[in-house]
């Protein structure tokens, strides 16, 4: 399931940020130059660095990647697999589960991880094309290891659907960088906290999605939305559209109380069916902001904007679901 891959991304990101403290210290020590044209919001650019400084940056970046990747996988193994029964390598077809919301999450994780890793390598002075391939494929590479952990776990299995979603997220990043040297269409995520007034559903939500906001954010597929956010000015260079203005199309789902159907057993072993609740897909249209297009001389703000750009900002939205219902949200999270 996707929440494992996202927990990996969270762990990877936190470890990477910890390692970035060392990188920043090295930056200060070496008095490295600033290249705001190629920094893309992440520290400063690496273009034109002397060979010795490139070597030092790349050594530190490689070390940070190993530490972040290895450390997050160790933590993920402790959290998810340590106490689970093992099995022989096996596959599992989960393509129809959760109305494909977990697959969309895999794509977002691979895209976001690749985007982060590629920018770090460019900061280290690696040539753009090499950094795009190395960093861009890192998301798929990292998540492939998780698939192999699943493959030897009796509870899960190796999912070809997950692999396809991982690769699609990486290729979305790589393809745009090679074609345009920019991300004109970005894959983003948003979440809104659902409140369930039905006591039965509230209990089921606690079992499925957890009780805290952190767990609900990762697990509650009924409250997640994934967006393809396109920058208008990037496609119409001669237009007067603000460079930060995006339009986004989103995908979400609702009414899901099980992976495949709304049927489960309670703690007393009683079978509960809630087929009265329709499982439905949701499609959205909403304006968005590309935070990386906001000009600032602050390295700190550029870095914050780069990181936060993985999240769709709350904005008015129009929703159409698979049952034909249309709804307007003055502010949709």
C-alpha positions in Angstrom: 0.0 0.0 0.0 1.0 3.6 -0.7 1.3 4.7 2.9 4.5 2.7 3.2 6.1 4.5 0.3 5.1 7.9 1.6 6.4 7.1 5.1 9.6 6.2 3.3 9.6 9.6 1.6 8.9 11.4 4.9 11.8 9.5 6.5 14.0 10.1 3.5 13.2 13.8 3.5 13.8 14.3 7.2 17.2 12.4 7.0 18.1 14.4 3.9 17.3 17.7 5.7 19.5 16.6 8.6 22.3 15.9 6.2 21.7 19.2 4.5 22.9 20.9 7.7 26.3 19.4 7.0 26.1 20.4 3.4 25.3 24.0 4.3 28.2 24.1 6.7 30.5 22.9 4.0 29.0 25.6 1.7 29.9 28.3 4.3 33.4 26.8 4.9 34.2 26.7 1.2 32.7 30.2 0.5 31.0 28.8 -2.6 29.5 31.2 -5.2 25.8 31.7 -5.7 24.2 31.0 -9.1 20.5 31.9 -8.7 19.8 31.2 -12.3 20.3 27.5 -11.9 19.7 27.0 -8.2 16.0 26.2 -8.9 15.2 27.1 -5.3 17.5 24.6 -3.6 20.5 26.2 -1.8 22.6 27.8 -4.6 23.4 26.6 -8.1 26.5 24.4 -8.8 27.2 25.6 -12.4 30.7 26.9 -12.9 32.2 25.5 -9.7 35.9 24.7 -9.7 36.6 21.0 -10.0 37.7 20.6 -6.4 34.5 22.2 -5.1 32.4 20.0 -7.3 34.2 17.0 -6.0 33.7 18.0 -2.4 30.0 18.8 -2.9 29.3 15.6 -4.8 31.1 13.6 -2.1 28.9 15.2 0.6 25.7 14.7 -1.6 26.6 11.0 -2.2 27.1 10.5 1.6 23.8 12.3 2.4 22.0 10.1 -0.1 23.4 6.9 1.3 22.6 8.1 4.9 19.1 9.2 4.0 18.3 6.2 1.9 19.8 3.6 4.2 18.5 5.2 7.4 15.0 5.6 6.1 14.9 2.0 4.9 16.1 0.7 8.3 13.4 2.7 10.1 10.8 1.6 7.6 11.8 -2.1 8.1 11.6 -1.6 11.9 8.1 0.0 11.6 6.5 -2.3 9.0 8.3 -5.6 8.4 10.2 -6.6 11.5 7.3 -8.3 13.2 5.5 -9.5 10.1 5.7 -13.2 8.9 8.1 -13.8 6.0 7.5 -15.8 2.9 9.0 -16.8 -0.4 9.2 -14.1 -3.2 5.6 -13.7 -4.5 3.6 -11.1 -6.4 0.3 -9.6 -5.6 -2.2 -7.9 -7.9 -3.7 -4.9 -6.1 -4.5 -2.8 -9.2 -8.2 -2.6 -8.3 -7.6 -1.6 -4.7 -8.7 1.8 -3.3 -9.9 3.0 -6.7 -6.2 3.3 -7.7 -5.6 6.1 -5.1 -2.6 4.2 -3.7 -1.1 4.0 -7.3 -1.4 7.7 -7.7 0.4 8.1 -4.4 3.2 5.9 -5.6 3.6 8.2 -8.7 3.6 11.3 -6.5 6.2 9.8 -4.2 8.6 8.8 -7.1 8.1 12.2 -8.7 8.8 14.2 -5.5 11.8 12.1 -4.5 13.3 12.3 -8.0 12.7 16.1 -8.1 14.5 16.5 -4.7 17.4 14.2 -5.5 18.0 15.7 -8.9 18.2 19.3 -7.6 20.7 18.2 -4.9 22.9 16.7 -7.5 22.7 19.9 -9.7 23.6 21.9 -6.6 26.7 19.7 -6.3 27.8 20.7 -9.8 26.7 17.7 -11.8 25.8 18.3 -15.4 22.1 18.8 -15.9 21.3 15.8 -18.0 23.2 13.4 -15.7 21.6 14.9 -12.6 18.2 14.5 -14.2 18.7 10.8 -14.9 20.5 10.0 -11.7 18.2 11.9 -9.4 15.0 11.4 -11.4 15.3 7.6 -11.3 16.2 7.5 -7.7 12.5 7.6 -6.7 11.8 4.5 -8.6 15.0 2.8 -7.4 14.2 3.6 -3.8 10.6 2.3 -4.0 11.7 -0.8 -5.9 13.6 -1.9 -2.7 10.3 -1.5 -0.8 8.6 -3.7 -3.4 11.1 -6.4 -2.8 10.6 -6.1 1.0 6.9 -6.6 0.2 7.6 -9.5 -2.0 9.2 -11.5 0.9 6.4 -10.5 3.4 3.5 -12.9 3.8 1.1 -9.9 4.3 1.9 -8.1 1.1 3.6 -9.0 -2.2 5.5 -7.5 -5.2 3.1 -5.3 -7.1 3.7 -4.7 -10.8 1.1 -2.0 -10.6 3.1 -0.2 -8.0 6.2 -0.5 -10.2 4.4 1.0 -13.1 3.1 3.9 -11.0 6.6 4.5 -9.6 8.2 4.6 -13.1 5.4 6.9 -14.4 6.2 9.4 -11.6 9.9 9.4 -12.4 9.4 9.7 -16.1 7.1 12.7 -15.6 10.0 14.5 -14.0 12.7 13.3 -16.3 10.7 13.8 -19.6 10.0 17.5 -18.8 13.5 18.2 -17.7 15.0 16.7 -20.9 12.4 18.4 -23.1 12.1 21.8 -21.5 14.6 22.0 -18.6 11.7 22.9 -16.3 8.7 21.4 -14.7 5.8 22.8 -16.6 3.4 20.2 -15.2 4.0 19.2 -11.5 2.5 16.4 -9.5 1.1 17.7 -6.2 -0.8 16.4 -3.2 -3.5 17.8 -0.9 -5.4 16.6 2.1 -8.5 17.6 4.1 -9.5 16.1 7.5 -12.7 14.2 7.2 -15.2 14.0 10.0 -17.5 10.9 10.2 -20.7 11.5 12.1 -21.8 7.9 11.8 -20.4 6.1 15.0 -19.9 2.9 13.0 -17.9 4.7 10.3 -16.0 6.7 12.9 -14.8 3.4 14.5 -14.0 1.9 11.1 -12.0 5.1 10.2 -9.9 4.7 13.4 -9.2 1.1 12.5 -8.3 1.8 8.9 -6.7 5.2 8.9 -5.6 5.8 12.5 -6.7 8.5 15.0 -4.1 11.2 14.7 -3.8 13.8 11.9 -0.4 12.4 10.8 -1.8 8.9 10.2 -5.0 10.1 8.6 -2.9 12.2 6.2 -1.0 9.1 5.1 -3.8 6.6 5.2 -7.2 8.1 4.6 -7.7 7.8 0.8 -11.1 9.4 1.2 -9.4 12.6 2.2 -6.5 12.8 -0.3 -6.3 14.5 -3.7 -3.6 14.3 -6.3 -3.1 17.1 -8.8 -1.4 17.7 -12.2 -0.7 21.4 -11.9 0.3 23.1 -15.1 2.1 26.5 -15.3 0.2 28.6 -17.9 3.0 31.0 -18.7 5.4 28.1 -19.4 3.2 27.0 -22.2 2.5 30.6 -23.5 5.8 32.4 -23.1 4.5 35.6 -24.8 1.3 35.8 -22.8 0.7 38.2 -19.9 -0.3 35.5 -17.5 1.5 35.8 -14.1 4.5 33.4 -14.1 3.4 31.9 -10.8 -0.2 31.1 -12.0 -1.1 27.4 -12.5 -4.2 25.5 -13.3 -4.6 22.1 -11.8 -6.7 19.0 -12.5 -7.1 16.7 -9.5 -8.1 13.1 -8.8 -9.6 11.8 -5.5 -12.1 9.2 -4.3 -14.7 8.9 -1.6 -16.9 6.3 0.2 -14.1 3.7 0.5 -14.2 1.6 3.7 -12.1 -1.3 2.5 -9.6 -1.9 -0.2 -12.0 -3.5 -2.6 -15.5 -3.3 -1.1 -17.3 -1.8 1.9 -17.4 -5.0 3.9 -15.4 -5.8 7.0 -15.5 -7.7 10.3 -15.7 -5.8 13.6 -13.7 -6.7 16.7 -16.4 -9.2 17.8 -16.1 -11.0 14.5 -19.4 -9.7 13.1 -19.5 -9.1 9.3 -20.5 -5.5 8.5 -21.6 -4.5 5.0 -22.1 -0.9 4.0 -23.0 -1.2 0.3 -25.4 1.7 0.8 -22.3 4.0 0.7 -21.3 4.4 -3.0 -17.6 4.2 -3.8 -16.9 7.0 -6.3 -14.1 8.7 -8.1 -13.8 12.5 -8.0 -12.3 14.9 -10.6 -11.3 18.5 -9.8 -10.4 21.7 -11.5 -8.7 24.4 -9.5 -6.2 27.3 -9.7 -2.8 26.9 -8.2 0.5 28.6 -7.5 3.9 27.6 -8.7 5.9 28.7 -5.7 9.2 28.3 -7.5 8.2 31.1 -9.9 8.1 33.6 -7.0 11.2 35.7 -7.2 13.3 36.1 -4.1 17.0 36.6 -3.3 16.7 34.5 -0.1 18.2 31.0 -0.4 16.1 30.0 2.6 12.9 31.1 1.0 13.8 29.5 -2.4 14.4 26.2 -0.6 11.1 26.5 1.3 9.2 27.3 -1.9 10.9 24.4 -3.6 9.9 21.9 -0.9 6.4 23.3 -0.4 5.7 23.1 -4.1 4.9 19.4 -3.8 1.7 20.5 -2.0 -1.3 21.9 -3.8 -2.4 25.2 -2.1 -6.0 25.5 -0.9 -8.1 27.3 -3.5 -11.6 27.3 -5.0 -12.4 24.1 -6.8 -15.0 22.5 -9.0 -15.7 18.8 -8.5 -17.4 16.2 -10.7 -17.7 12.6 -9.4 -18.3 9.3 -11.2 -21.9 9.4 -10.1 -22.5 12.6 -12.1 -22.7 14.9 -9.1 -21.1 18.3 -9.5 -20.1 20.6 -6.5 -18.3 23.9 -6.1 -15.9 24.4 -3.1 -15.1 28.0 -2.2 -11.9 26.7 -0.6 -10.8 23.1 -1.2 -7.9 21.5 0.7 
